[in-house]
């Protein structure tokens, strides 16, 4: 299997994001709730939306969409954030996308981050 590492979204936090694309599989490293300018929303709903926007950008650059998502690893810093995370994900996916999901409660690199999501998409 041939693979290459690419950076699909130059600038800001996106530079820390690497995507490995072997064949028809897109492996998206942990996306954090920061935009290209490093702005981080203060609340969990805003952070969820920011992470999903970053994932959508990565998918689109690879010619994919949310429907291509096969697996998500969602890391939250507090169990109390689960309802908001599920509500935003349900709103975005409209129950049309149902990837396998693992949710982990743990600390993250930047203490301002409440959520980080890794994703695997398949074309």
N, CA and C atoms as an extended XYZ file, in Angstrom:
369
Properties=species:S:1:pos:R:3:atomname:S:1:resname:S:1:resid:I:1 pbc="F F F"
N         0.837       -1.165        0.000 N   UNK     1
C         0.000        0.000        0.000 CA  UNK     1
C         0.886        1.233        0.000 C   UNK     1
N         0.613        2.131       -0.910 N   UNK     2
C         1.355        3.373       -0.990 CA  UNK     2
C         0.612        4.432       -0.191 C   UNK     2
N         1.360        5.243        0.576 N   UNK     3
C         0.713        6.310        1.309 CA  UNK     3
C         1.550        7.571        1.211 C   UNK     3
N         0.882        8.704        1.371 N   UNK     4
C         1.594        9.971        1.378 CA  UNK     4
C         0.987       10.852        2.452 C   UNK     4
N         1.802       11.683        3.043 N   UNK     5
C         1.337       12.624        4.047 CA  UNK     5
C         1.113       13.955        3.369 C   UNK     5
N        -0.051       14.526        3.598 N   UNK     6
C        -0.393       15.795        2.980 CA  UNK     6
C        -0.959       16.730        4.043 C   UNK     6
N        -0.832       18.025        3.813 N   UNK     7
C        -1.447       19.014        4.679 CA  UNK     7
C        -2.453       19.747        3.820 C   UNK     7
N        -3.725       19.506        4.065 N   UNK     8
C        -4.774       20.012        3.195 CA  UNK     8
C        -5.171       21.454        3.459 C   UNK     8
N        -4.931       21.955        4.649 N   UNK     9
C        -5.383       23.297        4.975 CA  UNK     9
C        -4.245       24.106        5.579 C   UNK     9
N        -3.539       24.884        4.776 N   UNK    10
C        -2.423       25.673        5.292 CA  UNK    10
C        -2.902       26.802        6.201 C   UNK    10
N        -2.056       27.175        7.154 N   UNK    11
C        -2.342       28.307        8.025 CA  UNK    11
C        -2.825       27.912        9.397 C   UNK    11
N        -2.469       28.709       10.388 N   UNK    12
C        -2.973       28.528       11.743 CA  UNK    12
C        -2.802       27.125       12.277 C   UNK    12
N        -3.792       26.701       13.048 N   UNK    13
C        -3.746       25.381       13.689 CA  UNK    13
C        -3.769       24.258       12.669 C   UNK    13
N        -4.335       24.542       11.496 N   UNK    14
C        -4.429       23.493       10.485 CA  UNK    14
C        -3.055       22.968       10.092 C   UNK    14
N        -1.992       23.761       10.305 N   UNK    15
C        -0.653       23.282        9.978 CA  UNK    15
C        -0.260       22.091       10.843 C   UNK    15
N        -0.858       21.987       12.020 N   UNK    16
C        -0.557       20.868       12.906 CA  UNK    16
C        -1.351       19.624       12.525 C   UNK    16
N        -2.189       19.744       11.513 N   UNK    17
C        -3.034       18.630       11.102 CA  UNK    17
C        -2.420       17.942        9.889 C   UNK    17
N        -2.209       16.663       10.001 N   UNK    18
C        -1.679       15.899        8.884 CA  UNK    18
C        -2.659       14.812        8.514 C   UNK    18
N        -2.786       14.587        7.251 N   UNK    19
C        -3.682       13.568        6.745 CA  UNK    19
C        -2.848       12.556        5.992 C   UNK    19
N        -3.025       11.291        6.304 N   UNK    20
C        -2.339       10.224        5.581 CA  UNK    20
C        -3.385        9.546        4.714 C   UNK    20
N        -3.136        9.511        3.427 N   UNK    21
C        -4.132        8.995        2.499 CA  UNK    21
C        -3.622        7.772        1.752 C   UNK    21
N        -3.744        6.574        2.350 N   UNK    22
C        -3.403        5.378        1.600 CA  UNK    22
C        -4.608        4.951        0.759 C   UNK    22
N        -4.433        4.871       -0.517 N   UNK    23
C        -5.487        4.409       -1.407 CA  UNK    23
C        -6.758        5.241       -1.235 C   UNK    23
N        -7.853        4.618       -0.823 N   UNK    24
C        -9.142        5.288       -0.702 CA  UNK    24
C        -9.519        5.562        0.755 C   UNK    24
N        -8.539        5.568        1.657 N   UNK    25
C        -8.792        5.819        3.075 CA  UNK    25
C        -8.142        7.139        3.460 C   UNK    25
N        -8.885        7.973        4.147 N   UNK    26
C        -8.377        9.248        4.627 CA  UNK    26
C        -8.289        9.188        6.151 C   UNK    26
N        -7.090        9.335        6.689 N   UNK    27
C        -6.873        9.317        8.132 CA  UNK    27
C        -6.629       10.753        8.575 C   UNK    27
N        -7.570       11.310        9.315 N   UNK    28
C        -7.480       12.707        9.732 CA  UNK    28
C        -7.023       12.756       11.185 C   UNK    28
N        -5.889       13.398       11.414 N   UNK    29
C        -5.380       13.515       12.776 CA  UNK    29
C        -6.323       14.383       13.603 C   UNK    29
N        -6.134       14.359       14.910 N   UNK    30
C        -7.013       15.072       15.816 CA  UNK    30
C        -7.243       16.520       15.426 C   UNK    30
N        -8.493       16.859       15.192 N   UNK    31
C        -8.872       18.226       14.855 CA  UNK    31
C        -9.314       18.922       16.132 C   UNK    31
N        -8.793       20.121       16.333 N   UNK    32
C        -9.054       20.860       17.559 CA  UNK    32
C        -9.979       22.042       17.267 C   UNK    32
N       -10.541       22.663       18.307 N   UNK    33
C       -11.528       23.723       18.104 CA  UNK    33
C       -10.928       25.097       17.847 C   UNK    33
N        -9.975       25.181       16.957 N   UNK    34
C        -9.352       26.457       16.610 CA  UNK    34
C        -9.470       26.669       15.107 C   UNK    34
N        -9.698       27.922       14.717 N   UNK    35
C        -9.725       28.220       13.289 CA  UNK    35
C        -8.308       28.543       12.818 C   UNK    35
N        -8.168       28.909       11.561 N   UNK    36
C        -6.844       29.166       10.975 CA  UNK    36
C        -6.098       30.305       11.666 C   UNK    36
N        -6.836       31.191       12.339 N   UNK    37
C        -6.210       32.302       13.060 CA  UNK    37
C        -5.947       31.968       14.526 C   UNK    37
N        -6.287       30.742       14.936 N   UNK    38
C        -6.066       30.328       16.325 CA  UNK    38
C        -7.187       30.701       17.270 C   UNK    38
N        -8.299       31.212       16.743 N   UNK    39
C        -9.441       31.564       17.591 CA  UNK    39
C       -10.122       30.303       18.108 C   UNK    39
N       -10.434       30.288       19.402 N   UNK    40
C       -11.058       29.139       20.050 CA  UNK    40
C       -12.351       29.599       20.720 C   UNK    40
N       -13.503       29.026       20.342 N   UNK    41
C       -14.753       29.397       21.009 CA  UNK    41
C       -14.678       29.082       22.512 C   UNK    41
N       -15.418       29.849       23.305 N   UNK    42
C       -15.371       29.695       24.762 CA  UNK    42
C       -16.277       28.589       25.290 C   UNK    42
N       -17.290       28.185       24.510 N   UNK    43
C       -18.248       27.190       25.006 CA  UNK    43
C       -18.146       25.884       24.224 C   UNK    43
N       -18.683       24.821       24.792 N   UNK    44
C       -18.563       23.490       24.181 CA  UNK    44
C       -19.297       23.420       22.841 C   UNK    44
N       -20.456       24.051       22.723 N   UNK    45
C       -21.176       24.005       21.442 CA  UNK    45
C       -20.351       24.661       20.338 C   UNK    45
N       -19.788       25.812       20.629 N   UNK    46
C       -18.945       26.499       19.653 CA  UNK    46
C       -17.713       25.702       19.303 C   UNK    46
N       -17.121       25.046       20.305 N   UNK    47
C       -15.936       24.238       20.046 CA  UNK    47
C       -16.290       23.016       19.184 C   UNK    47
N       -17.449       22.418       19.451 N   UNK    48
C       -17.873       21.283       18.618 CA  UNK    48
C       -18.034       21.721       17.164 C   UNK    48
N       -18.681       22.847       16.959 N   UNK    49
C       -18.891       23.356       15.594 CA  UNK    49
C       -17.556       23.663       14.908 C   UNK    49
N       -16.608       24.215       15.664 N   UNK    50
C       -15.295       24.531       15.093 CA  UNK    50
C       -14.563       23.264       14.670 C   UNK    50
N       -14.621       22.223       15.505 N   UNK    51
C       -13.969       20.951       15.157 CA  UNK    51
C       -14.611       20.354       13.910 C   UNK    51
N       -15.952       20.353       13.856 N   UNK    52
C       -16.620       19.788       12.679 CA  UNK    52
C       -16.318       20.594       11.421 C   UNK    52
N       -16.183       21.904       11.549 N   UNK    53
C       -15.808       22.727       10.385 CA  UNK    53
C       -14.422       22.336        9.892 C   UNK    53
N       -13.489       22.094       10.820 N   UNK    54
C       -12.139       21.672       10.431 CA  UNK    54
C       -12.163       20.308        9.755 C   UNK    54
N       -12.958       19.392       10.282 N   UNK    55
C       -13.073       18.059        9.666 CA  UNK    55
C       -13.693       18.172        8.277 C   UNK    55
N       -14.729       18.988        8.149 N   UNK    56
C       -15.378       19.167        6.844 CA  UNK    56
C       -14.394       19.734        5.822 C   UNK    56
N       -13.540       20.655        6.242 N   UNK    57
C       -12.530       21.230        5.349 CA  UNK    57
C       -11.554       20.162        4.882 C   UNK    57
N       -11.097       19.327        5.797 N   UNK    58
C       -10.176       18.241        5.441 CA  UNK    58
C       -10.842       17.273        4.462 C   UNK    58
N       -12.079       16.894        4.760 N   UNK    59
C       -12.812       15.971        3.876 CA  UNK    59
C       -12.987       16.568        2.480 C   UNK    59
N       -13.421       17.813        2.419 N   UNK    60
C       -13.672       18.470        1.124 CA  UNK    60
C       -12.403       18.559        0.295 C   UNK    60
N       -11.283       18.854        0.938 N   UNK    61
C       -10.016       18.962        0.207 CA  UNK    61
C        -9.607       17.625       -0.401 C   UNK    61
N       -10.097       16.529        0.188 N   UNK    62
C        -9.806       15.190       -0.339 CA  UNK    62
C       -10.932       14.688       -1.235 C   UNK    62
N       -11.901       15.555       -1.545 N   UNK    63
C       -13.018       15.154       -2.400 CA  UNK    63
C       -14.032       14.286       -1.679 C   UNK    63
N       -14.108       14.431       -0.368 N   UNK    64
C       -15.041       13.634        0.431 CA  UNK    64
C       -15.966       14.552        1.206 C   UNK    64
N       -16.928       13.927        1.905 N   UNK    65
C       -17.897       14.660        2.724 CA  UNK    65
C       -18.160       13.863        3.995 C   UNK    65
N       -19.006       14.407        4.856 N   UNK    66
C       -19.337       13.706        6.105 CA  UNK    66
C       -19.809       12.275        5.850 C   UNK    66
N       -20.514       12.055        4.744 N   UNK    67
C       -21.033       10.717        4.431 CA  UNK    67
C       -19.920        9.682        4.293 C   UNK    67
N       -18.679       10.115        4.055 N   UNK    68
C       -17.554        9.193        3.918 CA  UNK    68
C       -16.947        8.779        5.258 C   UNK    68
N       -17.377        9.401        6.351 N   UNK    69
C       -16.800        9.070        7.654 CA  UNK    69
C       -17.152        7.643        8.063 C   UNK    69
N       -16.137        6.901        8.475 N   UNK    70
C       -16.333        5.519        8.898 CA  UNK    70
C       -16.081        5.335       10.391 C   UNK    70
N       -15.175        6.139       10.973 N   UNK    71
C       -14.787        5.970       12.374 CA  UNK    71
C       -14.399        7.308       12.967 C   UNK    71
N       -14.855        7.564       14.195 N   UNK    72
C       -14.508        8.774       14.930 CA  UNK    72
C       -13.976        8.400       16.299 C   UNK    72
N       -12.925        9.056       16.710 N   UNK    73
C       -12.456        9.003       18.091 CA  UNK    73
C       -12.652       10.408       18.636 C   UNK    73
N       -13.597       10.554       19.557 N   UNK    74
C       -13.936       11.857       20.116 CA  UNK    74
C       -13.368       11.929       21.527 C   UNK    74
N       -12.557       12.947       21.765 N   UNK    75
C       -11.958       13.125       23.079 CA  UNK    75
C       -12.566       14.377       23.693 C   UNK    75
N       -13.168       14.236       24.859 N   UNK    76
C       -13.748       15.343       25.609 CA  UNK    76
C       -12.994       15.493       26.924 C   UNK    76
N       -12.916       16.709       27.426 N   UNK    77
C       -12.215       16.910       28.696 CA  UNK    77
C       -13.134       16.770       29.903 C   UNK    77
N       -14.459       16.647       29.659 N   UNK    78
C       -15.403       16.523       30.766 CA  UNK    78
C       -16.616       15.723       30.303 C   UNK    78
N       -17.027       14.779       31.112 N   UNK    79
C       -18.199       13.952       30.813 CA  UNK    79
C       -19.451       14.822       30.617 C   UNK    79
N       -19.498       15.963       31.273 N   UNK    80
C       -20.653       16.863       31.183 CA  UNK    80
C       -20.841       17.413       29.771 C   UNK    80
N       -19.823       17.327       28.925 N   UNK    81
C       -19.905       17.854       27.562 CA  UNK    81
C       -20.576       16.878       26.588 C   UNK    81
N       -20.813       15.654       27.013 N   UNK    82
C       -21.368       14.641       26.107 CA  UNK    82
C       -22.701       15.079       25.495 C   UNK    82
N       -23.692       15.535       26.266 N   UNK    83
C       -24.968       15.917       25.633 CA  UNK    83
C       -24.816       16.989       24.552 C   UNK    83
N       -24.007       18.006       24.800 N   UNK    84
C       -23.811       19.064       23.798 CA  UNK    84
C       -23.109       18.513       22.568 C   UNK    84
N       -22.109       17.663       22.778 N   UNK    85
C       -21.383       17.070       21.652 CA  UNK    85
C       -22.332       16.231       20.789 C   UNK    85
N       -23.168       15.432       21.424 N   UNK    86
C       -24.114       14.594       20.691 CA  UNK    86
C       -25.135       15.466       19.963 C   UNK    86
N       -25.625       16.518       20.609 N   UNK    87
C       -26.615       17.400       19.985 CA  UNK    87
C       -26.057       18.076       18.736 C   UNK    87
N       -24.840       18.584       18.808 N   UNK    88
C       -24.235       19.245       17.641 CA  UNK    88
C       -23.977       18.227       16.535 C   UNK    88
N       -23.445       17.061       16.901 N   UNK    89
C       -23.185       16.024       15.892 CA  UNK    89
C       -24.480       15.592       15.212 C   UNK    89
N       -25.552       15.411       15.982 N   UNK    90
C       -26.844       15.009       15.423 CA  UNK    90
C       -27.386       16.095       14.493 C   UNK    90
N       -27.237       17.348       14.893 N   UNK    91
C       -27.684       18.463       14.053 CA  UNK    91
C       -26.929       18.491       12.722 C   UNK    91
N       -25.626       18.287       12.775 N   UNK    92
C       -24.807       18.338       11.564 CA  UNK    92
C       -25.070       17.136       10.663 C   UNK    92
N       -25.171       15.949       11.253 N   UNK    93
C       -25.321       14.725       10.459 CA  UNK    93
C       -26.769       14.434       10.076 C   UNK    93
N       -27.747       14.999       10.786 N   UNK    94
C       -29.161       14.724       10.510 CA  UNK    94
C       -29.462       13.227       10.476 C   UNK    94
N       -28.797       12.452       11.303 N   UNK    95
C       -28.969       10.996       11.365 CA  UNK    95
C       -28.663       10.294       10.041 C   UNK    95
N       -28.091       11.024        9.067 N   UNK    96
C       -27.755       10.426        7.780 CA  UNK    96
C       -26.379        9.768        7.807 C   UNK    96
N       -25.523       10.208        8.701 N   UNK    97
C       -24.171        9.669        8.809 CA  UNK    97
C       -24.056        9.007       10.171 C   UNK    97
N       -23.674        7.741       10.171 N   UNK    98
C       -23.563        7.020       11.430 CA  UNK    98
C       -22.275        6.210       11.475 C   UNK    98
N       -21.134        6.903       11.621 N   UNK    99
C       -19.865        6.185       11.719 CA  UNK    99
C       -19.737        5.500       13.075 C   UNK    99
N       -18.816        4.575       13.166 N   UNK   100
C       -18.482        3.979       14.457 CA  UNK   100
C       -17.841        5.084       15.301 C   UNK   100
N       -18.194        5.147       16.588 N   UNK   101
C       -17.717        6.227       17.447 CA  UNK   101
C       -17.174        5.680       18.759 C   UNK   101
N       -16.023        6.191       19.150 N   UNK   102
C       -15.476        5.953       20.480 CA  UNK   102
C       -15.332        7.311       21.135 C   UNK   102
N       -15.870        7.458       22.351 N   UNK   103
C       -15.749        8.715       23.088 CA  UNK   103
C       -14.870        8.473       24.304 C   UNK   103
N       -13.883        9.338       24.464 N   UNK   104
C       -12.904        9.209       25.540 CA  UNK   104
C       -12.927       10.493       26.359 C   UNK   104
N       -12.877       10.363       27.679 N   UNK   105
C       -12.767       11.525       28.557 CA  UNK   105
C       -11.315       11.585       29.021 C   UNK   105
N       -10.642       12.683       28.677 N   UNK   106
C        -9.208       12.803       28.988 CA  UNK   106
C        -8.790       14.262       28.908 C   UNK   106
N        -7.583       14.551       29.352 N   UNK   107
C        -7.027       15.882       29.193 CA  UNK   107
C        -6.517       16.064       27.773 C   UNK   107
N        -6.473       17.317       27.313 N   UNK   108
C        -5.962       17.623       25.981 CA  UNK   108
C        -4.750       18.541       26.085 C   UNK   108
N        -4.001       18.655       25.019 N   UNK   109
C        -2.751       19.407       24.983 CA  UNK   109
C        -2.914       20.854       25.447 C   UNK   109
N        -3.939       21.529       24.943 N   UNK   110
C        -4.195       22.924       25.311 CA  UNK   110
C        -5.373       22.932       26.287 C   UNK   110
N        -5.215       23.507       27.443 N   UNK   111
C        -6.268       23.482       28.456 CA  UNK   111
C        -7.528       24.235       28.043 C   UNK   111
N        -7.466       25.055       26.989 N   UNK   112
C        -8.664       25.743       26.485 CA  UNK   112
C        -9.542       24.815       25.645 C   UNK   112
N        -8.958       23.747       25.123 N   UNK   113
C        -9.716       22.829       24.281 CA  UNK   113
C       -10.600       21.937       25.143 C   UNK   113
N       -11.852       21.801       24.747 N   UNK   114
C       -12.792       20.920       25.426 CA  UNK   114
C       -13.032       19.649       24.618 C   UNK   114
N       -12.650       19.672       23.338 N   UNK   115
C       -12.917       18.558       22.436 CA  UNK   115
C       -11.832       18.466       21.371 C   UNK   115
N       -11.567       17.248       20.940 N   UNK   116
C       -10.702       16.955       19.799 CA  UNK   116
C       -11.283       15.716       19.133 C   UNK   116
N       -11.263       15.686       17.804 N   UNK   117
C       -11.811       14.531       17.088 CA  UNK   117
C       -10.835       14.056       16.021 C   UNK   117
N       -10.539       12.759       16.059 N   UNK   118
C        -9.807       12.072       14.985 CA  UNK   118
C       -10.843       11.379       14.115 C   UNK   118
N       -10.580       11.285       12.821 N   UNK   119
C       -11.559       10.674       11.927 CA  UNK   119
C       -10.898        9.798       10.867 C   UNK   119
N       -11.634        8.783       10.466 N   UNK   120
C       -11.249        7.939        9.338 CA  UNK   120
C       -12.398        8.000        8.349 C   UNK   120
N       -12.065        8.321        7.101 N   UNK   121
C       -13.079        8.378        6.044 CA  UNK   121
C       -12.676        7.417        4.934 C   UNK   121
N       -13.676        6.882        4.264 N   UNK   122
C       -13.442        5.927        3.188 CA  UNK   122
C       -14.202        6.392        1.950 C   UNK   122
N       -13.487        6.445        0.814 N   UNK   123
C       -14.134        6.873       -0.435 CA  UNK   123
C       -14.887        5.707       -1.048 C   UNK   123
